[in-house]
Amino acid sequence: MGQEKAKTDPPAERSFETTPTVEQVQQAVLDEAAAAVDDYRKLAAQLLALGLHQEAYDLLAENLKKNPNDVETPFLMGVALTELDRPDEAIPIFEQLLRENPNLPRVRLELARAYNANAQFEKARAEFRAVKALNPPAAVGENIDKYLAAMDAQRFWSARVSLGFVHDDNVNAGPSSSSILAFGVPFTLNNASLPRHDSGWNVSASINHVYPRSRRFAWQTTAAYSRTDYTNVSDFDSDNISVSTGPTWKLPKYVVSAPVVLDHMRLGGDRYSTAWGLAPQVQYPLNERMLLEGGATVQTREYFNTATATTRSDRNGGVYAANAGLRYSLDETSFIQAGYRLTREDTRQAYLDFTGHSVFATYFKGLPHGLTLVVQPSIARNAYDEKEAAFPEATRKDVIYTVNINLAKELDKKGLSLALGYTYTKSDSNLALYSYDRNQVTLQLVGVF
């Protein structure tokens, strides 16, 4: 059999109707691109819904390079940035979209959220109200009302006042021993120099104001006053005034503040000391439970001679301190904290100059029935530079033990409470004049507003 030749059909003729035009090809390409854009936007929306905000942002940013004229992509990028705690970057995106088309209520709503997250509360209110004026769906309107209510409930001012009773069994920090050695000679102290007990009242008030300028920057000011008035030992009545004001920065991993501080004390009705300087502080959360804190204080301190109302040039000088502490949250209502503090005071008299080291701890516990318990023990060691003329046998060294216990009972939900406090102080010095024991009991009515 001869080999049969394969049959081949002639190519079909293309008709005008089946051949795509240039316009049809372009439209097909656009449809395919639109489908691709729609696909990655859907994926980005799913990532946002799952809380994967960084992944959503990265996907959107990459695809925006390929589709620079797309409007939905930058909108979703702005949403992701707000959720990433970067509202300052989201705001320009939303503002630009609204400049191009003011009739975008979804964009205006997200701009309001970004303003709110960036602590631009008045702008946030204006945008929320603008959206609400458009009669949005009921669910959207309810969310707007919640945002507005939350902003109205924000408190930039807070205050605390207290009034109470105090009993002190050693108001003047008199020595435990009635006999001391001074200038190498034994002395018996008179009754005025020995521990003197008394009772009295105490009043205090403080006010705090935070002025937010952005989500990362605020100006904080605190002013406080306290007075203790004893019934008999009026020489030790005291008035204390303190003021601090300065900036606070909330950085991605730190909170830093740098206030200027002023402290003034009056003793027995006369000026005793005034100090002013800087007290920068930093907080760094290690994880959800642990917070690392540190700070420093640099002050100039001026003492006064009560007899002449002039400054004591020999006592004036500088005070420098540094501290570090670690707080650990045990649960939602309790924490423990431990820390260390280094103090240095320099004057114009070396026997008054000292270096101090102290360790301290705090235990805070929320108890049932509106009770809270605070326990604060500490140990401080102060070593002076030179001997006093009256005590040539040794350079002064003090070890001071302190325990403070406070039990408070909430009286109502408006910030009123009753607090019972006890403080024990023991100073153990190598010079008998500075060794003493002291017990203080306070009962205070406290209001926080």
ChimeraX attribute file (.defattr): number of C-alpha atoms within 10 A of each C-alpha:
attribute: neighborCount
match mode: 1-to-1
recipient: residues
	/A:1	3
	/A:2	4
	/A:3	5
	/A:4	6
	/A:5	6
	/A:6	6
	/A:7	6
	/A:8	6
	/A:9	6
	/A:10	6
	/A:11	6
	/A:12	6
	/A:13	6
	/A:14	8
	/A:15	7
	/A:16	8
	/A:17	7
	/A:18	7
	/A:19	9
	/A:20	11
	/A:21	11
	/A:22	9
	/A:23	9
	/A:24	11
	/A:25	11
	/A:26	12
	/A:27	12
	/A:28	13
	/A:29	12
	/A:30	12
	/A:31	12
	/A:32	12
	/A:33	14
	/A:34	13
	/A:35	12
	/A:36	13
	/A:37	20
	/A:38	14
	/A:39	12
	/A:40	16
	/A:41	19
	/A:42	12
	/A:43	15
	/A:44	24
	/A:45	19
	/A:46	14
	/A:47	18
	/A:48	20
	/A:49	11
	/A:50	10
	/A:51	14
	/A:52	16
	/A:53	22
	/A:54	16
	/A:55	14
	/A:56	25
	/A:57	22
	/A:58	14
	/A:59	18
	/A:60	24
	/A:61	17
	/A:62	10
	/A:63	16
	/A:64	18
	/A:65	10
	/A:66	11
	/A:67	14
	/A:68	11
	/A:69	10
	/A:70	14
	/A:71	11
	/A:72	16
	/A:73	23
	/A:74	21
	/A:75	20
	/A:76	24
	/A:77	26
	/A:78	26
	/A:79	27
	/A:80	27
	/A:81	22
	/A:82	24
	/A:83	19
	/A:84	15
	/A:85	15
	/A:86	18
	/A:87	25
	/A:88	19
	/A:89	15
	/A:90	27
	/A:91	21
	/A:92	14
	/A:93	20
	/A:94	25
	/A:95	15
	/A:96	12
	/A:97	18
	/A:98	16
	/A:99	9
	/A:100	9
	/A:101	10
	/A:102	12
	/A:103	11
	/A:104	13
	/A:105	17
	/A:106	14
	/A:107	24
	/A:108	21
	/A:109	21
	/A:110	22
	/A:111	28
	/A:112	28
	/A:113	27
	/A:114	29
	/A:115	25
	/A:116	24
	/A:117	20
	/A:118	24
	/A:119	22
	/A:120	17
	/A:121	21
	/A:122	13
	/A:123	16
	/A:124	25
	/A:125	19
	/A:126	13
	/A:127	23
	/A:128	25
	/A:129	17
	/A:130	15
	/A:131	20
	/A:132	19
	/A:133	10
	/A:134	10
	/A:135	10
	/A:136	14
	/A:137	9
	/A:138	10
	/A:139	9
	/A:140	15
	/A:141	18
	/A:142	13
	/A:143	12
	/A:144	22
	/A:145	15
	/A:146	12
	/A:147	18
	/A:148	17
	/A:149	11
	/A:150	10
	/A:151	16
	/A:152	11
	/A:153	9
	/A:154	8
	/A:155	10
	/A:156	11
	/A:157	13
	/A:158	13
	/A:159	15
	/A:160	16
	/A:161	19
	/A:162	20
	/A:163	18
	/A:164	18
	/A:165	18
	/A:166	20
	/A:167	18
	/A:168	20
	/A:169	17
	/A:170	20
	/A:171	22
	/A:172	18
	/A:173	22
	/A:174	23
	/A:175	23
	/A:176	19
	/A:177	15
	/A:178	16
	/A:179	15
	/A:180	16
	/A:181	15
	/A:182	17
	/A:183	12
	/A:184	11
	/A:185	9
	/A:186	10
	/A:187	12
	/A:188	11
	/A:189	15
	/A:190	9
	/A:191	10
	/A:192	10
	/A:193	14
	/A:194	20
	/A:195	20
	/A:196	16
	/A:197	19
	/A:198	18
	/A:199	20
	/A:200	18
	/A:201	18
	/A:202	21
	/A:203	18
	/A:204	18
	/A:205	18
	/A:206	18
	/A:207	17
	/A:208	17
	/A:209	16
	/A:210	18
	/A:211	15
	/A:212	18
	/A:213	13
	/A:214	18
	/A:215	19
	/A:216	16
	/A:217	19
	/A:218	18
	/A:219	17
	/A:220	19
	/A:221	19
	/A:222	19
	/A:223	18
	/A:224	18
	/A:225	18
	/A:226	18
	/A:227	18
	/A:228	21
	/A:229	21
	/A:230	23
	/A:231	11
	/A:232	13
	/A:233	17
	/A:234	16
	/A:235	14
	/A:236	16
	/A:237	21
	/A:238	20
	/A:239	22
	/A:240	17
	/A:241	18
	/A:242	18
	/A:243	19
	/A:244	20
	/A:245	21
	/A:246	18
	/A:247	18
	/A:248	22
	/A:249	17
	/A:250	16
	/A:251	12
	/A:252	10
	/A:253	10
	/A:254	14
	/A:255	17
	/A:256	19
	/A:257	22
	/A:258	20
	/A:259	22
	/A:260	19
	/A:261	22
	/A:262	19
	/A:263	19
	/A:264	19
	/A:265	20
	/A:266	19
	/A:267	17
	/A:268	16
	/A:269	14
	/A:270	17
	/A:271	19
	/A:272	20
	/A:273	19
	/A:274	20
	/A:275	20
	/A:276	21
	/A:277	18
	/A:278	19
	/A:279	21
	/A:280	19
	/A:281	19
	/A:282	18
	/A:283	19
	/A:284	17
	/A:285	15
	/A:286	13
	/A:287	9
	/A:288	8
	/A:289	13
	/A:290	17
	/A:291	16
	/A:292	18
	/A:293	18
	/A:294	18
	/A:295	18
	/A:296	18
	/A:297	19
	/A:298	19
	/A:299	21
	/A:300	17
	/A:301	21
	/A:302	20
	/A:303	21
	/A:304	19
	/A:305	15
	/A:306	16
	/A:307	7
	/A:308	8
	/A:309	12
	/A:310	11
	/A:311	16
	/A:312	16
	/A:313	14
	/A:314	13
	/A:315	19
	/A:316	21
	/A:317	18
	/A:318	19
	/A:319	20
	/A:320	18
	/A:321	18
	/A:322	18
	/A:323	18
	/A:324	18
	/A:325	18
	/A:326	19
	/A:327	20
	/A:328	18
	/A:329	15
	/A:330	14
	/A:331	10
	/A:332	9
	/A:333	11
	/A:334	16
	/A:335	18
	/A:336	18
	/A:337	18
	/A:338	17
	/A:339	18
	/A:340	18
	/A:341	18
	/A:342	18
	/A:343	19
	/A:344	18
	/A:345	19
	/A:346	20
	/A:347	18
	/A:348	14
	/A:349	15
	/A:350	15
	/A:351	16
	/A:352	17
	/A:353	20
	/A:354	20
	/A:355	17
	/A:356	18
	/A:357	18
	/A:358	18
	/A:359	17
	/A:360	17
	/A:361	18
	/A:362	18
	/A:363	18
	/A:364	18
	/A:365	19
	/A:366	16
	/A:367	14
	/A:368	8
	/A:369	9
	/A:370	13
	/A:371	16
	/A:372	18
	/A:373	18
	/A:374	18
	/A:375	18
	/A:376	18
	/A:377	18
	/A:378	18
	/A:379	18
	/A:380	19
	/A:381	20
	/A:382	20
	/A:383	17
	/A:384	19
	/A:385	17
	/A:386	16
	/A:387	15
	/A:388	18
	/A:389	10
	/A:390	11
	/A:391	17
	/A:392	13
	/A:393	14
	/A:394	11
	/A:395	15
	/A:396	22
	/A:397	19
	/A:398	18
	/A:399	18
	/A:400	19
	/A:401	17
	/A:402	17
	/A:403	17
	/A:404	17
	/A:405	17
	/A:406	18
	/A:407	17
	/A:408	21
	/A:409	19
	/A:410	17
	/A:411	16
	/A:412	9
	/A:413	8
	/A:414	10
	/A:415	12
	/A:416	17
	/A:417	19
	/A:418	18
	/A:419	19
	/A:420	17
	/A:421	18
	/A:422	17
	/A:423	18
	/A:424	15
	/A:425	20
	/A:426	18
	/A:427	22
	/A:428	18
	/A:429	19
	/A:430	14
	/A:431	18
	/A:432	18
	/A:433	21
	/A:434	17
	/A:435	19
	/A:436	20
	/A:437	18
	/A:438	21
	/A:439	17
	/A:440	19
	/A:441	18
	/A:442	19
	/A:443	21
	/A:444	20
	/A:445	18
	/A:446	22
	/A:447	18
	/A:448	15
	/A:449	12
